């Protein structure tokens, strides 16, 4: 499996620090999020938001990966993100 980080886009404000696009075996997947929670960044898969019948906002992952694949994706994204931050981490980057 080949995972490439295509682009990292800075987000200003809120828990989301950046948006990340990847390719997974030549399939492009956009808008992974790097969230800051408990002082550490972690990866959130692209998701949809909707209002449930009870009026509450709900979130639903767009893609579901097997745990091993998810770990590889998270690792590739976080490695690229940390490298991007060390290099200045502002604006848009194509590692």
Secondary structure, DSSP 8 states (H G I E B T S, - for coil): --EEEEEEEE--SSSEEEEEEEEETTEEEEEEEEEEETTEEEEE--EEEEE-TTS-EEEEES----HHHHHHHHHHHHHHHHHHHHTT--SEE--
